[in-house]
């Protein structure tokens, strides 16, 4: 089988060896963690060990962590519990659907994707919403918000703070005690755990037992949680590896801007593994499919919204990009195993694909040849 060049780490990271081994070691466990007998007790003990490992990775306490099915459930548990909120316009789709509710409003961003703090301060002063929710690191552009300033503003006006840290987890140091947020969302499959497991940090554990608790008492995703705990032990290593990717990001950015005409980088790529670029006169979806045929995996943005091909990225639209520019954008995100040679191969194929697609565009003109 030919090699697959994977540049979609922001959608999901490969299963880590630690998570894989922990899951294999637990495949024969059959006790329900809610049962009182010995097999159930052993399963429950393993879940609590995994909980201890995950909370250690964000400097929290065990009673402050609620396991969920992923980032979507964690975000919705928080947002559904409040009557009013300000939500970043570049937040994930699973948060933005709450904007249809009365008392919920979007926080605009500037052309680079950073929150408009003047607007935030005015809305906090005038309407006093009960919650401020934002994505720490944007999954599409790699923009990282100034959490300290945002939290300080919210607290000044008595609002609680929810941080979606799904994309920041494993890429940036996370210390919930130092941050001071009231809620924080993380997800396992971004760090090498299996898909279908995440967690919600809740500063005040008492909230877990009323408005923030999932309905009923669902059976936990046992193997997912076990894998999550094992993967979380590698967080310090992952953060160091991410920082080391910055030279690769700079190399890729420089080559794309200099070798593909009319290309432009979207946002400010603060995450060292993320580059979002517009390639006018070539549809993003067509680029993704053409590269896939050549054994290369990139994306047009959030994997959770990829089925809505007719709708350009809401993140790019929020920064003032036109629909055509947004439609021509792709996201390249890589990981610790990515090499300079891998990125050079991607660029060679990307140039070929863009040239081919532009040959069908009547508007390409000078941008037709890369």
C-alpha atoms as one frame of an Amber mdcrd trajectory, in Angstrom:
protein
   0.000   0.000   0.000   1.374   3.429  -0.935   2.059   5.930   1.819  -0.677
   8.309   2.867   0.568  11.814   3.584  -1.644  12.942   6.444  -2.091  16.676
   7.007  -5.388  16.717   8.902  -4.257  16.407  12.512  -6.694  19.112  13.616
  -9.563  16.828  12.605  -8.147  13.805  14.411  -4.721  12.564  15.454  -3.583
   8.961  14.918  -4.177   6.585  17.831  -1.181   6.807  20.155   0.777   3.664
  21.130  -0.038   4.322  24.789  -3.776   4.528  24.144  -3.730   1.490  21.869
  -1.910  -0.665  24.430  -4.170   0.448  27.283  -7.243  -0.445  25.230  -5.815
  -3.849  24.264  -5.054  -4.573  27.922  -8.692  -3.793  28.786 -10.493  -5.593
  25.942 -11.388  -8.540  28.150 -12.888  -6.358  30.890 -16.625  -6.948  30.879
 -17.893  -5.536  34.157 -20.227  -2.561  34.036 -18.551   0.273  36.015 -21.900
   1.015  37.662 -22.188  -2.502  39.087 -21.247  -3.301  42.688 -19.660  -6.698
  42.055 -15.917  -7.321  41.620 -15.780  -7.027  37.782 -17.720  -3.767  37.995
 -15.453  -2.454  40.739 -12.329  -3.217  38.697 -13.791  -1.363  35.711 -14.739
   1.591  37.903 -11.240   1.718  39.356  -9.738   1.854  35.877 -12.035   4.726
  34.934 -11.018   6.630  38.044  -7.356   6.047  37.233  -7.969   7.426  33.743
  -9.755  10.409  35.280  -6.762  11.093  37.514  -4.448  11.025  34.499  -6.609
  13.401  32.451  -7.047  15.930  35.268  -3.305  15.880  35.905  -2.767  16.973
  32.294  -4.730  20.201  32.887  -3.950  20.688  36.610  -7.480  20.008  37.822
  -9.016  17.807  40.524 -10.821  14.521  39.865 -14.168  15.821  41.118 -13.957
  18.662  38.563 -13.950  16.407  35.492 -16.989  15.023  33.718 -16.369  12.513
  30.914 -18.478  13.091  27.791 -18.849  11.627  24.316 -16.642  14.407  22.947
 -16.283  18.151  22.571 -19.769  18.614  21.141 -21.537  17.140  24.159 -19.286
  19.026  26.569 -19.911  22.371  24.872 -23.655  21.787  24.668 -23.911  20.776
  28.322 -22.505  24.170  29.291 -24.307  26.391  26.810 -27.678  24.697  27.321
 -27.485  25.434  31.037 -27.400  29.230  30.689 -30.152  31.710  29.777 -27.796
  34.152  28.029 -24.302  34.126  26.596 -21.816  35.828  24.338 -20.213  33.325
  21.949 -17.244  33.949  19.689 -18.294  34.203  16.030 -15.491  31.789  15.121
 -16.480  29.120  17.642 -17.199  25.577  16.523 -20.563  24.873  14.852 -21.697
  22.884  17.886 -21.592  26.094  19.929 -22.853  28.553  17.343 -26.235  26.856
  16.900 -27.134  28.267  20.332 -27.126  31.763  18.784 -30.683  31.106  17.637
 -31.780  31.341  21.275 -32.945  34.598  22.857 -30.234  36.168  24.989 -27.395
  34.678  22.939 -25.181  36.859  20.771 -22.026  36.454  18.697 -18.814  38.282
  19.547 -17.313  39.630  16.292 -13.669  39.162  15.393 -11.149  41.268  13.482
  -9.629  40.374  10.103  -7.152  38.019  11.764  -9.767  36.235  13.866  -9.131
  37.806  17.261 -12.123  38.693  19.427 -13.267  42.314  19.424 -12.626  43.074
  23.092 -14.179  46.545  22.852 -17.449  45.013  21.682 -17.176  42.357  24.393
 -16.727  44.975  27.122 -19.681  47.026  25.868 -22.012  44.023  25.721 -20.936
  42.837  29.147 -21.605  46.288  30.592 -24.910  46.891  28.786 -26.576  43.470
  28.815 -24.721  41.528  31.514 -24.903  38.047  29.945 -24.372  35.154  32.312
 -21.678  33.410  30.229 -18.845  34.179  27.803 -17.832  31.266  25.558 -14.911
  31.170  23.131 -12.541  28.808  21.379  -9.008  29.141  22.782  -7.347  27.927
  19.569  -9.310  28.027  16.340  -9.378  24.679  14.587  -9.413  26.200  11.080
  -6.914  29.069  11.205  -4.786  28.290  14.259  -5.535  31.674  15.840  -5.091
  31.648  19.641  -7.160  34.055  21.724  -5.831  36.094  24.648  -7.629  34.087
  27.339  -6.273  36.196  30.196  -7.787  39.423  28.856 -11.102  37.803  27.950
 -11.514  36.131  31.335 -10.562  39.339  33.145 -13.236  41.274  31.256 -15.905
  38.662  31.901 -15.142  38.482  35.605 -15.236  42.279  35.876 -18.908  42.150
  34.892 -19.804  38.979  36.781 -20.056  36.593  33.827 -18.850  33.004  33.961
 -16.396  31.794  31.290 -16.414  28.698  29.110 -13.342  27.857  27.028 -13.474
  25.373  24.170  -9.900  24.071  24.399 -10.397  21.065  22.116  -7.880  22.305
  19.548  -5.482  23.751  22.126  -5.240  20.535  24.158  -1.916  18.858  23.430
  -0.678  21.868  21.452  -0.501  24.530  24.161   0.149  24.263  27.914  -3.197
  24.163  29.749  -3.470  24.933  33.443  -7.086  25.449  34.471  -6.108  26.677
  37.933  -3.995  29.440  36.427  -6.494  30.266  33.661  -9.401  30.846  36.001
 -12.095  29.688  33.565 -15.282  28.179  34.990 -15.648  25.526  32.282 -13.209
  24.024  29.815 -13.806  21.493  27.040 -11.244  18.948  25.808 -11.481  15.965
  23.475  -9.534  12.712  23.343  -9.096  12.105  19.626  -7.088  15.311  19.164
  -4.273  13.866  21.303  -4.213  10.226  20.186  -7.119   8.755  22.153  -9.965
   7.033  20.278 -12.860   9.039  18.869 -16.026   9.375  20.903 -14.641  10.505
  24.254 -14.056  13.960  25.707 -14.304  15.775  28.990 -15.666  18.899  30.586
 -13.771  20.648  33.362 -16.153  22.264  35.844 -14.562  24.613  38.351 -17.425
  24.229  40.838 -18.110  20.449  41.126 -21.539  21.088  42.646 -22.762  22.112
  39.189 -22.123  18.573  37.937 -24.969  17.271  40.035 -27.674  19.599  38.753
 -27.890  21.620  35.548 -24.698  20.327  33.917 -25.163  16.594  34.413 -26.241
  14.509  31.384 -29.776  13.175  31.674 -29.981   9.722  33.206 -26.936   7.670
  34.087 -25.437   6.594  30.757 -22.993   3.693  30.617 -19.565   5.265  30.111
 -17.436   4.736  27.017 -15.155   2.422  28.980 -12.459   1.675  26.389 -12.540
   5.254  25.132 -11.950   6.608  28.634  -9.141   4.110  29.235  -7.473   5.225
  26.000  -8.041   8.898  26.865  -6.279   8.494  30.190  -3.293   6.744  28.609
  -2.978   9.315  25.806  -3.130  12.206  28.279   0.108  11.069  29.936   1.937
  12.255  26.813   0.618  15.829  26.949   3.925  17.427  28.090   5.738  15.646
  25.264   3.089  16.617  22.720   3.285  20.292  23.693   7.074  20.276  23.251
   6.762  18.507  19.904   4.211  21.067  18.726   6.514  23.975  19.535   9.216
  22.306  17.434   6.910  22.373  14.383   7.119  26.161  13.976  10.060  26.048
  11.490   8.061  23.626   9.325   5.063  25.960   9.388   7.229  28.920   8.386
   8.804  26.875   5.579   5.432  25.829   4.179   3.944  29.322   4.474   6.899
  30.918   2.674   6.862  28.415  -0.185   3.096  28.626  -0.758   3.104  32.427
  -0.781   6.087  32.606  -3.148   5.251  29.716  -5.484   1.453  29.764  -5.853
   0.230  33.017  -7.347  -2.643  34.901  -5.686  -2.462  32.648  -2.617  -3.068
  34.202   0.793  -2.797  32.951   4.359  -5.958  33.304   6.434  -5.757  34.493
  10.004  -2.698  34.551  12.175  -1.402  30.973  12.533  -0.471  31.027  16.218
  -0.658  27.238  16.456   2.636  25.925  15.084   0.966  23.107  13.135  -1.875
  24.909  11.341  -2.001  26.805   8.055  -5.194  27.954   6.346  -4.639  29.262
   2.835  -6.880  30.587   0.075  -6.108  29.600  -3.520  -8.464  31.706  -5.682
 -10.035  30.171  -8.809  -9.732  26.668  -7.390 -12.537  25.308  -5.182 -11.347
  24.063  -1.796 -13.441  20.891  -2.001 -11.992  20.097  -5.426  -8.460  20.585
  -4.117  -9.129  18.238  -1.196 -10.547  15.515  -3.452  -7.760  15.832  -6.025
  -5.071  15.634  -3.359  -6.811  12.638  -1.794  -6.511  10.787  -5.101  -2.770
  11.405  -4.849  -2.550   9.982  -1.342  -2.593  13.318   0.492  -5.090  14.231
   3.209  -5.939  17.889   3.880  -9.298  19.536   4.615 -11.379  22.597   3.906
 -11.791  23.325   7.610 -13.786  21.716  10.389 -14.434  18.030   9.689 -17.810
  18.354  11.417 -18.956  20.809   8.735 -17.361  19.171   5.696 -20.670  17.742
   4.483 -21.946  21.297   3.906 -19.794  21.879   0.839 -22.088  24.632  -0.441
 -21.444  26.723   2.665 -18.031  28.392   2.932 -16.201  28.484   6.240 -18.077
  30.553   8.826 -14.698  31.287  10.429 -13.336  32.963   7.310 -16.595  34.809
   6.648 -16.474  36.168  10.205 -13.036  37.653   9.505 -14.409  39.532   6.497
 -13.307  37.177   3.733 -15.590  37.031   0.700 -17.446  33.855  -0.162 -15.241
  33.145  -3.177 -12.061  33.447  -1.126 -13.545  31.299   1.624 -14.640  28.668
  -0.912 -11.085  28.438  -2.255  -9.512  27.753   1.127  -7.908  24.627   2.536
  -6.517  23.801   5.957  -3.197  22.034   6.360  -2.490  20.698   9.845   0.384
  18.401  10.696   1.904  16.560  13.640   5.082  15.328  15.309   5.786  12.751
  12.598   5.561  15.265   9.751   8.855  16.045   8.006  10.080  18.860   5.759
  10.181  16.325   2.934   6.498  15.533   3.524   5.589  19.213   3.239   7.678
  19.649   0.091   5.838  16.691  -1.451   2.519  18.283  -0.480   3.544  21.563
  -2.097   4.593  19.871  -5.346   1.236  18.106  -5.631  -0.720  21.166  -4.490
   0.859  23.304  -7.209  -0.036  20.687  -9.806  -3.636  20.410  -8.595  -4.179
  24.180  -8.425  -2.755  24.656 -11.927  -5.067  21.960 -13.260  -8.182  23.341
 -11.547  -7.406  26.900 -12.597  -7.181  25.773 -16.204 -10.974  25.374 -16.091
 -11.560  28.801 -14.545 -12.487  31.665 -16.854 -11.603  34.108 -14.076  -8.135
  32.815 -13.238  -6.243  35.014 -15.726  -2.835  35.757 -14.213  -3.430  33.363
 -11.337  -3.885  30.410 -13.694  -0.200  29.486 -13.703   1.464  28.845 -10.378
